[in-house]
Amino acid sequence: MGHELPGAGEQVLLAGLGNPGPQYAGNRHNIGFLVLDELADRVGGRFKAHKSGAEICEGRLAGRRVVLVKPRSFMNLSGGPVANAARFFKIAPDGIVVIHDELDLPYGSVRLKFGGGAGGHNGLRSITKSLGTQDYYRVRFGIDRPPGRMNPADYVLRDFSTTERRELALNIDLCADATETLIGKGLAAAQNEFHSR
């Protein structure tokens, strides 16, 4: 567990995963984009189209320079834009934090980790392939398992339920706080603070 982000002077890349286009905006699969919008508000920046194939917003968060990245490709092709942006800004994989939805966690819970497999998540699979390594940070936002026999692929492309939406803004804030704590204080501190919730 001794992984730490690069030194304080180094830039960190925060990639939020989702699908582009208004029809996907409120989907469970788009929680990475929703958290990145909150982080962009916190840094006082705006997303702009970038040649990496992503929307980019630069600023300062938790005392460090950050590059916020929203791939303009579909989820299963997220890796290209993330890897392109990392190359452009000269950020190594251990300076990358990916924020994504997680079926295996209860709704609204936030878990942080370094490395590991894709766990069936097409966005992570694409990023691992494009970076050539699993060694990057993940901030996982729980969206729960689908009810009954619903196909997980359909479930993630549905909007949050009415009940979930009541807590959604708070949960997005929590996930943004966890991301800030990770880049400001490190993985162990963020896990200690957020894994107990």
Backbone as CSV, one residue per row, in Angstrom:
resi,resn,N_x,N_y,N_z,CA_x,CA_y,CA_z,C_x,C_y,C_z
1,MET,0.823,-1.211,0.000,0.000,0.000,0.000,0.853,1.255,0.000
2,GLY,2.148,1.120,-0.263,3.019,2.275,-0.121,3.036,3.182,-1.339
3,HIS,1.932,3.279,-2.063,1.930,4.103,-3.273,1.595,5.535,-2.926
4,GLU,2.384,6.440,-3.452,2.065,7.852,-3.248,2.079,8.544,-4.604
5,LEU,1.272,9.582,-4.693,1.266,10.382,-5.912,2.614,11.075,-6.061
6,PRO,2.950,11.523,-7.273,4.218,12.230,-7.476,4.333,13.443,-6.557
7,GLY,5.567,13.960,-6.443,5.850,15.083,-5.544,4.918,16.271,-5.747
8,ALA,4.836,17.106,-4.719,3.847,18.186,-4.672,3.945,19.150,-5.858
9,GLY,5.130,19.298,-6.436,5.270,20.222,-7.557,4.758,19.665,-8.878
10,GLU,4.506,18.361,-8.895,4.115,17.691,-10.145,2.621,17.823,-10.406
11,GLN,2.265,17.898,-11.691,0.845,17.929,-12.061,0.218,16.552,-11.885
12,VAL,-1.072,16.553,-11.595,-1.839,15.315,-11.495,-2.967,15.382,-12.519
13,LEU,-3.246,14.248,-13.166,-4.322,14.183,-14.148,-5.524,13.481,-13.505
14,LEU,-6.666,14.151,-13.506,-7.901,13.569,-12.977,-8.829,13.288,-14.154
15,ALA,-9.081,12.012,-14.424,-9.935,11.632,-15.551,-11.273,11.135,-15.021
16,GLY,-12.347,11.750,-15.473,-13.693,11.289,-15.120,-14.260,10.522,-16.300
17,LEU,-14.869,9.378,-16.031,-15.378,8.552,-17.120,-16.879,8.746,-17.325
18,GLY,-17.285,8.669,-18.600,-18.690,8.814,-18.960,-18.835,8.660,-20.460
19,ASN,-20.032,8.887,-20.947,-20.295,8.891,-22.390,-20.682,10.304,-22.806
20,PRO,-20.189,10.780,-23.962,-20.517,12.141,-24.389,-21.946,12.234,-24.915
21,GLY,-22.538,13.412,-24.831,-23.862,13.636,-25.411,-24.937,13.760,-24.343
22,PRO,-25.922,14.634,-24.605,-26.956,14.925,-23.605,-27.789,13.717,-23.197
23,GLN,-27.951,12.744,-24.111,-28.803,11.594,-23.767,-28.185,10.721,-22.683
24,TYR,-26.862,10.867,-22.433,-26.185,10.061,-21.412,-25.908,10.845,-20.127
25,ALA,-26.161,12.149,-20.163,-25.652,13.044,-19.108,-26.012,12.610,-17.691
26,GLY,-27.244,12.098,-17.491,-27.660,11.731,-16.138,-27.517,10.257,-15.807
27,ASN,-26.876,9.490,-16.704,-26.727,8.036,-16.485,-25.810,7.716,-15.310
28,ARG,-26.026,6.540,-14.726,-25.119,6.069,-13.665,-23.680,5.971,-14.182
29,HIS,-23.535,5.563,-15.438,-22.206,5.384,-16.035,-21.460,6.719,-16.152
30,ASN,-22.178,7.826,-16.009,-21.566,9.143,-16.217,-21.157,9.836,-14.933
31,ILE,-21.104,9.091,-13.835,-20.787,9.730,-12.557,-19.401,10.385,-12.587
32,GLY,-18.471,9.810,-13.353,-17.134,10.412,-13.450,-17.199,11.826,-14.008
33,PHE,-18.036,12.034,-15.043,-18.215,13.373,-15.615,-18.840,14.314,-14.589
34,LEU,-19.835,13.804,-13.843,-20.541,14.650,-12.867,-19.596,15.103,-11.754
35,VAL,-18.730,14.197,-11.308,-17.753,14.561,-10.264,-16.739,15.558,-10.830
36,LEU,-16.325,15.361,-12.077,-15.366,16.290,-12.689,-15.968,17.692,-12.846
37,ASP,-17.261,17.771,-13.143,-17.910,19.083,-13.228,-17.829,19.797,-11.876
38,GLU,-18.037,19.047,-10.796,-17.928,19.625,-9.447,-16.490,20.091,-9.180
39,LEU,-15.509,19.277,-9.574,-14.100,19.657,-9.360,-13.730,20.880,-10.203
40,ALA,-14.272,20.961,-11.420,-14.009,22.137,-12.271,-14.567,23.399,-11.605
41,ASP,-15.752,23.283,-10.979,-16.303,24.422,-10.221,-15.346,24.825,-9.109
42,ARG,-14.790,23.823,-8.423,-13.888,24.111,-7.297,-12.600,24.793,-7.741
43,VAL,-12.105,24.441,-8.927,-10.868,25.094,-9.396,-11.178,26.394,-10.136
44,GLY,-12.477,26.649,-10.353,-12.876,27.885,-11.045,-12.521,27.866,-12.519
45,GLY,-12.522,26.676,-13.115,-12.147,26.559,-14.532,-13.298,26.102,-15.396
46,ARG,-13.052,26.115,-16.707,-14.061,25.632,-17.653,-13.413,24.621,-18.587
47,PHE,-14.207,23.659,-19.009,-13.691,22.648,-19.939,-13.608,23.223,-21.345
48,LYS,-12.494,22.887,-22.014,-12.308,23.315,-23.408,-11.870,22.103,-24.213
49,ALA,-12.297,22.072,-25.472,-11.885,20.984,-26.361,-10.366,21.010,-26.515
50,HIS,-9.756,19.826,-26.539,-8.298,19.702,-26.611,-7.948,18.672,-27.668
51,LYS,-6.773,18.804,-28.255,-6.382,17.911,-29.354,-6.175,16.463,-28.909
52,SER,-6.163,16.225,-27.596,-6.013,14.853,-27.084,-7.277,14.022,-27.336
53,GLY,-8.384,14.706,-27.721,-9.649,13.993,-27.876,-10.467,14.033,-26.595
54,ALA,-10.134,14.984,-25.732,-10.863,15.127,-24.471,-11.210,16.592,-24.250
55,GLU,-12.141,16.823,-23.326,-12.368,18.168,-22.799,-11.403,18.327,-21.627
56,ILE,-10.710,19.443,-21.583,-9.659,19.657,-20.580,-9.955,20.920,-19.774
57,CYS,-9.693,20.839,-18.471,-9.776,22.015,-17.606,-8.559,21.978,-16.693
58,GLU,-7.802,23.068,-16.648,-6.609,23.124,-15.792,-6.849,24.053,-14.614
59,GLY,-6.231,23.731,-13.498,-6.378,24.590,-12.323,-5.568,24.075,-11.159
60,ARG,-5.907,24.570,-9.954,-5.236,24.116,-8.739,-6.267,23.540,-7.785
61,LEU,-5.910,22.416,-7.189,-6.808,21.723,-6.274,-5.948,21.116,-5.170
62,ALA,-6.368,21.306,-3.922,-5.629,20.754,-2.782,-4.142,21.120,-2.875
63,GLY,-3.870,22.331,-3.346,-2.490,22.821,-3.400,-1.647,22.285,-4.543
64,ARG,-2.250,21.548,-5.485,-1.460,21.056,-6.616,-2.076,21.462,-7.944
65,ARG,-1.216,21.450,-8.971,-1.717,21.713,-10.322,-2.409,20.458,-10.823
66,VAL,-3.613,20.632,-11.346,-4.366,19.477,-11.831,-4.842,19.728,-13.269
67,VAL,-4.948,18.640,-14.001,-5.547,18.659,-15.332,-6.773,17.750,-15.249
68,LEU,-7.960,18.328,-15.444,-9.190,17.545,-15.434,-9.487,17.108,-16.870
69,VAL,-9.783,15.834,-17.042,-9.924,15.260,-18.396,-11.251,14.502,-18.511
70,LYS,-12.083,14.942,-19.482,-13.302,14.202,-19.819,-13.150,13.713,-21.254
71,PRO,-12.923,12.405,-21.470,-12.778,11.913,-22.852,-14.023,12.245,-23.683
72,ARG,-13.794,12.623,-24.952,-14.927,12.895,-25.845,-15.349,11.641,-26.609
73,SER,-14.670,10.527,-26.324,-15.021,9.257,-26.965,-16.049,8.543,-26.094
74,PHE,-16.594,7.437,-26.599,-17.469,6.631,-25.754,-16.634,5.887,-24.717
75,MET,-17.336,5.454,-23.660,-16.686,4.844,-22.494,-15.660,3.781,-22.862
76,ASN,-16.017,2.875,-23.787,-15.126,1.743,-24.082,-13.896,2.160,-24.884
77,LEU,-13.809,3.458,-25.251,-12.622,3.989,-25.938,-11.975,5.121,-25.131
78,SER,-12.242,5.154,-23.828,-11.728,6.233,-22.965,-10.204,6.298,-22.937
79,GLY,-9.566,5.155,-23.134,-8.114,5.075,-22.939,-7.314,5.989,-23.842
80,GLY,-7.705,6.081,-25.128,-6.954,6.915,-26.077,-6.846,8.356,-25.615
81,PRO,-7.976,9.036,-25.362,-7.908,10.426,-24.915,-7.165,10.611,-23.587
82,VAL,-7.339,9.668,-22.645,-6.649,9.794,-21.350,-5.140,9.668,-21.554
83,ALA,-4.723,8.659,-22.326,-3.288,8.461,-22.589,-2.707,9.637,-23.384
84,ASN,-3.463,10.148,-24.359,-3.004,11.309,-25.142,-2.801,12.527,-24.242
85,ALA,-3.761,12.772,-23.350,-3.658,13.926,-22.445,-2.480,13.745,-21.499
86,ALA,-2.280,12.521,-21.006,-1.152,12.254,-20.098,0.171,12.517,-20.808
87,ARG,0.255,12.090,-22.069,1.489,12.353,-22.842,1.685,13.847,-23.057
88,PHE,0.608,14.534,-23.453,0.699,15.969,-23.743,1.176,16.747,-22.509
89,PHE,0.627,16.407,-21.335,0.979,17.136,-20.114,2.151,16.502,-19.366
90,LYS,2.738,15.435,-19.966,3.905,14.759,-19.395,3.623,14.255,-17.976
91,ILE,2.505,13.527,-17.851,2.112,12.969,-16.551,2.196,11.445,-16.632
92,ALA,2.981,10.851,-15.737,3.154,9.387,-15.716,1.897,8.720,-15.153
93,PRO,1.705,7.425,-15.423,0.510,6.734,-14.915,0.284,6.881,-13.412
94,ASP,1.374,6.918,-12.625,1.159,7.035,-11.166,0.741,8.447,-10.743
95,GLY,0.571,9.346,-11.732,0.016,10.666,-11.464,-1.392,10.811,-12.023
96,ILE,-1.998,9.665,-12.399,-3.335,9.673,-12.989,-4.345,9.111,-11.982
97,VAL,-5.456,9.816,-11.834,-6.563,9.372,-10.979,-7.796,9.252,-11.872
98,VAL,-8.403,8.062,-11.908,-9.595,7.835,-12.726,-10.811,7.726,-11.801
99,ILE,-11.846,8.516,-12.095,-13.068,8.527,-11.290,-14.153,7.814,-12.098
100,HIS,-14.728,6.761,-11.514,-15.664,5.946,-12.299,-16.743,5.318,-11.427
101,ASP,-17.799,4.839,-12.088,-18.886,4.136,-11.416,-18.444,2.714,-11.075
102,GLU,-19.015,2.171,-9.997,-18.638,0.832,-9.530,-19.885,0.048,-9.102
103,LEU,-20.199,-1.007,-9.867,-21.377,-1.842,-9.578,-21.248,-2.600,-8.259
104,ASP,-20.033,-2.921,-7.862,-19.837,-3.787,-6.699,-19.808,-3.028,-5.376
105,LEU,-20.218,-1.774,-5.390,-20.277,-0.992,-4.140,-21.695,-0.468,-3.948
106,PRO,-22.155,-0.367,-2.689,-23.483,0.204,-2.442,-23.562,1.640,-2.947
107,TYR,-24.761,2.047,-3.352,-24.943,3.387,-3.912,-24.397,4.469,-2.986
108,GLY,-23.594,5.358,-3.570,-23.096,6.526,-2.852,-21.823,6.305,-2.059
109,SER,-21.384,5.043,-1.912,-20.133,4.835,-1.183,-18.960,5.141,-2.109
110,VAL,-17.866,5.573,-1.517,-16.683,5.960,-2.291,-15.495,5.151,-1.777
111,ARG,-14.770,4.539,-2.693,-13.579,3.764,-2.327,-12.431,4.168,-3.239
112,LEU,-11.227,4.194,-2.663,-10.042,4.609,-3.420,-9.034,3.483,-3.430
113,LYS,-8.350,3.327,-4.557,-7.301,2.318,-4.609,-6.279,2.668,-5.683
114,PHE,-5.169,1.939,-5.638,-4.119,2.087,-6.642,-3.988,0.749,-7.352
115,GLY,-4.043,0.759,-8.684,-3.843,-0.454,-9.464,-5.012,-1.411,-9.366
116,GLY,-4.802,-2.606,-9.928,-5.851,-3.629,-9.919,-6.476,-3.784,-11.287
117,GLY,-7.328,-4.795,-11.403,-7.955,-5.115,-12.686,-9.086,-4.165,-13.036
118,ALA,-9.711,-4.436,-14.180,-10.791,-3.564,-14.656,-12.138,-3.956,-14.062
119,GLY,-12.251,-5.189,-13.527,-13.490,-5.636,-12.912,-14.695,-5.538,-13.840
120,GLY,-14.463,-5.796,-15.131,-15.574,-5.740,-16.079,-15.951,-4.343,-16.538
121,HIS,-15.195,-3.323,-16.090,-15.509,-1.931,-16.474,-14.782,-1.598,-17.777
122,ASN,-15.548,-1.332,-18.845,-14.943,-1.117,-20.168,-14.059,0.118,-20.228
123,GLY,-14.407,1.147,-19.463,-13.578,2.357,-19.441,-12.204,2.079,-18.857
124,LEU,-12.184,1.350,-17.735,-10.896,1.007,-17.108,-10.089,0.078,-18.007
125,ARG,-10.766,-0.864,-18.628,-10.064,-1.804,-19.514,-9.360,-1.036,-20.633
126,SER,-10.056,-0.051,-21.206,-9.495,0.753,-22.289,-8.305,1.595,-21.805
127,ILE,-8.433,2.167,-20.608,-7.346,3.002,-20.067,-6.111,2.147,-19.780
128,THR,-6.317,0.992,-19.155,-5.193,0.096,-18.858,-4.475,-0.307,-20.146
129,LYS,-5.256,-0.614,-21.185,-4.675,-1.012,-22.470,-3.874,0.145,-23.081
130,SER,-4.455,1.349,-23.068,-3.786,2.500,-23.696,-2.550,2.953,-22.922
131,LEU,-2.599,2.842,-21.596,-1.442,3.258,-20.781,-0.388,2.151,-20.722
132,GLY,-0.818,0.903,-20.983,0.106,-0.228,-20.888,0.396,-0.633,-19.453
133,THR,-0.431,-0.182,-18.506,-0.235,-0.539,-17.095,-1.548,-0.370,-16.336
134,GLN,-1.679,-1.138,-15.245,-2.821,-0.971,-14.338,-2.482,-0.016,-13.195
135,ASP,-1.256,0.463,-13.179,-0.769,1.222,-12.024,-1.143,2.695,-12.090
136,TYR,-2.418,2.956,-11.858,-2.926,4.324,-11.707,-3.991,4.281,-10.613
137,TYR,-4.345,5.451,-10.132,-5.293,5.535,-9.019,-6.725,5.486,-9.522
138,ARG,-7.617,4.951,-8.689,-9.044,4.929,-9.014,-9.835,5.468,-7.831
139,VAL,-10.805,6.304,-8.136,-11.796,6.724,-7.158,-13.111,6.116,-7.639
140,ARG,-13.644,5.169,-6.868,-14.791,4.360,-7.303,-16.051,4.842,-6.592
141,PHE,-17.064,5.165,-7.379,-18.333,5.660,-6.852,-19.363,4.533,-6.963
142,GLY,-19.892,4.078,-5.829,-20.823,2.955,-5.833,-22.151,3.298,-6.493
143,ILE,-22.575,2.435,-7.429,-23.900,2.628,-8.046,-24.808,1.428,-7.771
144,ASP,-24.286,0.441,-7.015,-25.086,-0.717,-6.625,-25.317,-1.650,-7.814
145,ARG,-25.750,-2.850,-7.508,-26.073,-3.844,-8.543,-27.466,-3.587,-9.103
146,PRO,-27.721,-3.977,-10.356,-29.062,-3.779,-10.907,-30.086,-4.641,-10.181
147,PRO,-31.336,-4.176,-10.136,-32.376,-4.956,-9.481,-32.762,-6.176,-10.324
148,GLY,-33.186,-7.243,-9.628,-33.704,-8.419,-10.326,-32.734,-8.957,-11.350
149,ARG,-33.265,-9.161,-12.549,-32.444,-9.774,-13.606,-31.991,-8.760,-14.644
150,MET,-32.091,-7.488,-14.317,-31.704,-6.472,-15.308,-30.237,-6.644,-15.711
151,ASN,-29.986,-6.516,-16.996,-28.626,-6.596,-17.521,-27.820,-5.403,-17.011
152,PRO,-26.631,-5.655,-16.401,-25.805,-4.538,-15.915,-25.511,-3.498,-16.998
153,ALA,-25.359,-3.953,-18.267,-25.062,-3.014,-19.365,-26.222,-2.038,-19.577
154,ASP,-27.448,-2.495,-19.366,-28.609,-1.597,-19.471,-28.696,-0.689,-18.241
155,TYR,-28.432,-1.293,-17.090,-28.551,-0.579,-15.811,-27.636,0.647,-15.751
156,VAL,-26.387,0.483,-16.176,-25.438,1.605,-16.070,-25.803,2.744,-17.017
157,LEU,-26.576,2.426,-18.080,-26.981,3.461,-19.038,-28.355,4.047,-18.704
158,ARG,-28.852,3.761,-17.508,-30.088,4.386,-17.047,-29.741,5.524,-16.108
159,ASP,-30.645,6.494,-16.025,-30.450,7.596,-15.087,-30.616,7.098,-13.651
160,PHE,-30.045,7.846,-12.725,-30.240,7.537,-11.314,-31.733,7.592,-10.983
161,SER,-32.160,6.740,-10.065,-33.575,6.707,-9.680,-33.944,7.981,-8.916
162,THR,-35.238,8.204,-8.747,-35.720,9.387,-8.015,-35.135,9.407,-6.602
163,THR,-35.147,8.248,-5.944,-34.596,8.158,-4.578,-33.108,8.473,-4.580
164,GLU,-32.366,7.890,-5.538,-30.914,8.132,-5.617,-30.629,9.597,-5.894
165,ARG,-31.480,10.218,-6.723,-31.214,11.623,-7.106,-31.311,12.566,-5.916
166,ARG,-32.110,12.188,-4.905,-32.216,13.046,-3.715,-30.870,13.208,-3.028
167,GLU,-30.052,12.160,-3.095,-28.749,12.173,-2.418,-27.597,12.453,-3.388
168,LEU,-27.914,12.582,-4.676,-26.847,12.585,-5.678,-25.876,13.751,-5.501
169,ALA,-26.398,14.965,-5.292,-25.509,16.128,-5.152,-24.562,15.946,-3.970
170,LEU,-25.094,15.437,-2.856,-24.259,15.183,-1.670,-23.195,14.132,-1.969
171,ASN,-23.599,13.085,-2.680,-22.652,12.013,-2.987,-21.574,12.459,-3.973
172,ILE,-21.948,13.319,-4.914,-20.951,13.880,-5.844,-19.944,14.717,-5.053
173,ASP,-20.440,15.518,-4.115,-19.559,16.309,-3.245,-18.600,15.410,-2.479
174,LEU,-19.133,14.324,-1.931,-18.321,13.385,-1.148,-17.208,12.797,-2.009
175,CYS,-17.554,12.404,-3.237,-16.579,11.819,-4.150,-15.518,12.857,-4.540
176,ALA,-15.958,14.100,-4.753,-15.008,15.186,-5.060,-14.091,15.441,-3.858
177,ASP,-14.661,15.408,-2.643,-13.845,15.579,-1.424,-12.796,14.476,-1.316
178,ALA,-13.214,13.229,-1.605,-12.290,12.092,-1.523,-11.147,12.262,-2.521
179,THR,-11.480,12.756,-3.719,-10.458,12.985,-4.750,-9.481,14.059,-4.295
180,GLU,-10.009,15.131,-3.716,-9.143,16.202,-3.189,-8.234,15.678,-2.087
181,THR,-8.796,14.864,-1.187,-8.001,14.317,-0.079,-6.896,13.414,-0.617
182,LEU,-7.226,12.598,-1.622,-6.221,11.723,-2.237,-5.048,12.535,-2.770
183,ILE,-5.346,13.597,-3.531,-4.227,14.332,-4.153,-3.551,15.280,-3.167
184,GLY,-4.248,15.653,-2.093,-3.654,16.557,-1.103,-2.897,15.849,-0.001
185,LYS,-3.438,14.689,0.448,-2.863,14.012,1.624,-2.388,12.597,1.351
186,GLY,-2.707,12.069,0.162,-2.240,10.719,-0.175,-3.318,9.661,0.004
187,LEU,-3.009,8.471,-0.507,-3.983,7.378,-0.567,-4.399,6.892,0.820
188,ALA,-3.422,6.645,1.700,-3.755,6.080,3.021,-4.683,7.012,3.792
189,ALA,-4.389,8.306,3.765,-5.221,9.285,4.486,-6.628,9.318,3.911
190,ALA,-6.728,9.270,2.579,-8.043,9.312,1.934,-8.833,8.043,2.252
191,GLN,-8.153,6.900,2.230,-8.840,5.643,2.557,-9.323,5.657,4.004
192,ASN,-8.472,6.124,4.914,-8.859,6.177,6.335,-10.106,7.030,6.526
193,GLU,-10.146,8.144,5.803,-11.264,9.085,6.001,-12.547,8.614,5.329
194,PHE,-12.450,8.059,4.132,-13.658,7.805,3.336,-14.132,6.362,3.349
195,HIS,-13.248,5.417,3.684,-13.676,4.021,3.680,-14.514,3.661,4.911
196,SER,-14.469,4.524,5.924,-15.239,4.232,7.137,-16.690,4.702,6.991
197,ARG,-16.988,5.434,5.884,-18.343,5.997,5.747,-19.307,4.984,5.164
